[in-house]
Amino acid sequence: MPAVAKILLVFAGMLSLSRLRIPLGLAILVGGAALYAWAGHTPLEVVQALGAALWAWDFWLFMLIVALIMGIGRFMTEERNAAALISAAQSWGGRRGREYGVMAVPALIGLVPMPAGALFSAPLVRQIADTRDKRGPWQAALNYWFRHVWEYWWPLYPGVIMAMSVFEMETWQFIAAQLVFSPIAIGVGYLVLVRPRRGDLALRGGRHGGDRRRAALVLAPLALVVACVLLLPFALSPLFPGMQAQTRRLLAMAIGLGAGLGQVAVLEGGGTGRRLLRGVFTPHSAKVLVTLAGVLVFKSMLTEADLIPQAGRELLAWGIPISCAVAVLPCLAGLVTGIALGFSGTAFPLVVGLMKADPGGLTPMATLVLAFGFGFMGMMLSPVHLCFVVTKDYFAAPMCRMYRYLLPCVGVILAAVLAVHGLFRALGW
């Protein structure tokens, strides 16, 4: 059976298991094992690959990071602290404070590349967007969408760095090609997710003066995390010369989160360890961690199965138009990996090869926006995307109902991608 069919069938199987109320983490884990076995591996090799995924440093660093994020999230969302942050955000927006706050909070946190970073903004979005109907899927889609409005071009994201490297582009060229999609994403997010609820969001807007000093204290641990994420990888490089760059970034993030919790301990006057344990060992937190474990194992087994490159060769052999292959391959990779590095690292080398094989048609910037746009939207719709998983679980939102809010936004972005691709191609860029 073609690799494309195997990937799509396993993907459909995972969604079906989830619809049958099988825990998403378990459904994803089963999908990863099935995909690896279907790639021609024996049951013993499947077990060995599973063990290797569970034994990897990255796996446990991810788990530790998410646990620490939930610890800092607990601090930020305690009644007094959350009230200070929400009041500050609403006072900035004036009469439309809540309207702007629900967009600004996840967008600002989205400037910090971190796995499952939507966990930082989710509790605050829940409180700011606490409308009378209390709809979980809407709040989940709101938090998830605005968390990713910068990732099309923000040069701190690993997926962007990988894309610039594969396409051999200067940073300014990459940003020039991709920058337009952030205002489009913000605009469509406002029109689809925020504007229809302006009446509810305006109910309490502009009535808060905002405890800015308290808000600054609450944000201090997050600022320390940001500083560590940006600076520590460079300091760790000479200390751990043999460590992979991704592992160094995760280690830097874990150190930053640990330091942030140290700040929390000082601000709270002790007892943080007990509070952290109470925050992590709850049914909700355990569900998030189990789902995270399934996602990480799935990604590891998909990489080892080597099915994405096979899918690329199959599409070309079937005579699929090169432009379609440039769009489909990253979209498929983004859908099944749920991470920007997944589509930029596995599909973009194939895309660049296709571009070079069609010198009279595809141009570098036109190829970039087509491949990145479709890959990114595939990632945004992926049920194994960490931010999607933790947001869905945090708001207890059914997956299909989240998609109802996300699909119109995704459709507008894809239309914009095709328009910009056509413009760049016509200009020969």
Buried (B, 14 or more C-beta within 10 A) or exposed (E): EBBBEBBBBBBEBBBEBBEEEBBBBBBBBBBBBBBBBBBEBEEEBBEBBBEBBEEBEBBBBBBBBBBBBBBBBBBBBBEEBBBBBBBBBBBEBEEBBBBBBBBBBBBBBBBBBBBBBBBBBBBBBBBBBBBEEEBBBBBBBBBBBBBBBBBBBBEBBBBBBBBBEBBEBEEEBBBBBBEBBBEBBBBBBBEBBBEEBEEBBBEBBBEBEBBEEBBEBBBBBBBBBBEBBBEBBEEBEEEEEEBEEBBBBBBBBBBBBBBBBEBBBEBEEEEBEEBBEEBBEEEEBEBBBBBBBBBBBBBBBBBBBEBBBBBBEBBBEEEBEBBEBBBBBBBBBBBBBBBBBBBBBBBBBBBBEBBEEBEEBBBBBBBBBBBBBBBBBBBBBBBBBBBBBBBBBBBEBBBEBBBEBBEEBBEBBBEBBBEBBEEBBEEEB
